[in-house]
Amino acid sequence: MADGKNWVQSTKDYVNELKLEMRRVTWPNRKQVQGTTAVVIFAVFAFAAYFAVIDNVLSAGVKGFLRFFTK
């Protein structure tokens, strides 16, 4: 039964340490969250556009390559 008590005490210690650590966290304010969210949204659309262009270029290249060898 020692393992059961040890597990319970370990869990309590973990939760207490977690609470202490969460008090130390510096949370961002609303303006910081809005700014970083805008950057993330912009980056997602920028990468989507980039990959769309690359996909179209490679697709045209492969189609041209296949057309060249199938004639």
Secondary structure, DSSP 8 states (H G I E B T S, - for coil): -HHHHHHHHHHHHHHHHHHHHHHH-----HHHHHHHHHHHHHHHHHHHHHHHHHHHHHHHHHHHHHHHHH-
